[in-house]
Amino acid sequence: MADSTDLSPAILKQLSQNYNITVTPKRKDDKQEKRKVGNACKLAVREVYKAIQKVDNSFGFQFGKDKGYKDPVNEAVTTRLVNAVIVSEGGVEKCPWPLRELEGASKIYYISLRDSARRKESGKDKDHADRSRRQSRRRERAGRLKQSLKTAKDDKLEGLDKKKLASVLSPEYMSSEESDVDSEGVFVSFKVRRLPWQTEAFKKVKDNLEEAHKSKLSPQHLRQVKKRRVVELPSMRPAPQGCPGFILREEEER
């Protein structure tokens, strides 16, 4: 399906109307009680939802305290949204997703929009965005280090076992990072706050693996790497439950 911005005026006009398409209950997979919602289906629902809103300002889910997903108003939005996706895909026979999957994607999008609206109301939207970015950076770094570990030589592992290291190169064992900006709000570097409960050997291994990753980058990609600066203030994140002892400082094990 095309992006909402590429939809023709004719399709946009169709999506602005409340079509009531009869979907046969005998379509494939409709007998399953639960069905995994694919990314393509979720994307189609999001794009059609936005396309309808462009031509009908009154369209959209309601998120008041008394307006749950099963509220008649939101059920009507779901019905219209599902039918509009089917229309945009060329009709019932050409639509690649069964009714239940489309309804599931609509519910997922409702929950996403509802949670976003609640965060904005409580003033936590920026905090959520910042937290999500920090979590994303930890996931990315964990992936880089695990990839570097595969080809790392023993002298870079500080005497630690490679298989055991692979089990702890995950986001919860990565240092905390925060963006540092200058007086004009321009990004300067990432401030890295170490995890005080980790051994120096494990911290050194992570640094070694990071350097190994950088050594394989082209000059162009290396210039794009954001600077990281370790600060004295440690992270307040505690060791995760079940943290293996071989990376814990002695005082943490007591």
N, C-alpha and C positions, 0 to 999 in steps of 0.2 A: 504493500500500500504506500502511496506517496505521502510525503510529509504534509501536515495540515496547511502549510504556507503554499504548497503547490497544487492544492485541490482546485478543480475548475469551479467557476461560478455556478454551473449546473449542479455539481455535487454539493456545494455549500448550500444551495437552495433546498436540495433534498434533505440534507442533514438538519435544516432548520425546522422541518416538519416532523410531526410525531407519527412515524410509520408504525403500523401494527402488522408485522409480518408473522404469519403462522409458521413456526418452525416444527418440522416433523419430529416426534419423539423417538423415531427409529434411526436417527443418524448415528454414525459410529461413535462408540465410547460413551454415549449418553446414559447407558445403563450403569456405569460405574458410579458408586456413591461419592468417591473422591477422585479428582483428576488434577494432576500437576499443571499449573498455569505457565505456559512458555513465555519467554521474553518477547517474542514477536507479537503474541496476542496482547500482552500488557502494553507494548508500545502502540499497537493499533488503537486500543481503547483510549490511551492518553491523548493521542493525536486527534482522534475524532471528537473527543470531549472538548478539546481546545477549539477545534474547527466549528463546532456548534455554538460555543460561546461567542465566537466572532460575529455570528449573524443573529444571535439571540441572547441578549444580556440577562434575560430572566432564567436562562438554563443553568443548572448547577446543583450539586448536593448542598443540603442544609446541615449545619453543624451545631445547632443550639442544644442546650442541655436535654431538651425533650425530643430531639431529632436524631434518633439512632439510625443505623443502616436499614432496619426493617420498617422505619416510619413510611407511611404511604407516599409521602412526598418524595423520599429518596428511592423508594421502589419504582415510582413512576419515572424518575430520572434514569435509573438502571435499565428499565424496559426500553425507554427511548434511545439510550446510549447503545445498548446491545443491537437493537434493530438498525440503528444508523451505521454501525460497523458492518453489519451484514450487507446493507445497501451499498456501502463504499467498496465492498469486496466483490460486488457483482451479483448479489443475491444468495439465497440459501444454498443452492447447489455448488456455487463457486467458493463460498466462504470456507477457508481452511480450518476453522475452529468450530467445535460443537457448542451448543447453547450453554452447557454447564461451564465450559472453560471461559467463555465470554463473560458470564455472570461472575465467575471467580475473579477474573481480571478487573471487573468493575468494582468489586468489593475491595480488592487490594488497593485500587486507586482512591476509593473513598477513604480508606483508613489513612493513606498517605496524606491526602488533602486535609483530613480532619486533624491529624497530629500536627501538621504544619500550622494550621489555623490556631490551634490551642497554644503552640509555642509563641506565636506572634502576640496573642492576647496576654500571655504571661510575661512577655518581654524577654523570653529565653531563646528567641530564634537565633540571635548572633552567637550566644553561648553554644547552642547545639551545632551551628555551622563550624565554629572553631574546634569543638570537640571531635566532630566528624573528620575534619581535616587532619587533626593530630592522629586519630586512629588510622586514617588512610596512610599517613606517612610511616607509621610503625609497621603496617602490613607490607608496604612497599620495601622498607628496609629489611624486614625479615626475609622477604623473598630474595632480595639481592644477596644477603649473606648466606642463605641456604644454597643458592646457586654457586657462590664462590667456594663454599665448603667442599663441593664435589671434587674440585681439582686442587684443593689446598694441600700443601706439603706438611709433613709432620712438625717441622720446625716452626710452623706458624700457629700451632694448636696449643702451645704452652703446656704440653704433657697431657692434655685432655683427650678422651676417646672420641673419635670422629662420629661414631653412631650415637653416642650419648649427646654430643653437641647438636646433632641434627634434630633431636627431640626437643631442644629448648631454643631453637632459632625460630621463634614464633612471636607475634606482636606483643604478647604480655611480658616478654623478656627484653624488649627494646627500650632504650632510654626515652624519657619524655622530651619532646621538642616543642618550642614555641617560637613564633615569628618575632624577630626583633626589627623594629623600624626606626628611622631617624626622625628628627623633629618635623619633617614635612610628610611623614607617613610612608616614605619609600623603604622598601624591604632592604635590610642590610645582611642578615644572616639568620640561621636557626640557632636559638639558644638551647643547648643540650644540657639537661639536668640528669646526672647519673643516678642509677638505682643503688642506694647505699647498702642494700642487703646482698648484693652480688660480689663475688670474689674478684680480686684484681686480675686474676688469670683469665676469667671469663670475659671481663671487660676488654682485656688486651686482645683476646681472640677475635672479638667483634671488630675491634679497630683494624686488626690485621686483615680480616676478610673484606672490610670496607676498602682498604687500600688496594687489595688484590683486584677488587671490582673496578676501581678507578684506573688501574694500570692497563686494563684491557679496552678502555674507551678511546675513541678517536679524539684528536685535539678539538674538533668541533663540539663533540658531545661533552667533553671534559669542561669546556668553557660554560656549558649550560648547567653544570652541577651547582646547586645552591651551597653556599658556605655554611659550615656547622661550627659552632663555637661552644666549647664546654665551659659552663659556669660553675662557681663554687656551690651555689645553693642546690642541694640534692632534691631529687624527686620525692614526693610524699606517697607515691604509689607503693603499696605493700607487696610482698612476695605473693604470687598466686597460690591458691590452695593446691597442695600436692607438688610443690616445687621440689625438684630433686636436690639432695644435699650437696652434690659435688660442685654446685655453683653458688651455694650459700656461704656467707662469711661465718666463721666459727661462732660468734656471739649470737647470730640469728638461729643457730641450730639448737642452742640450749633451751 
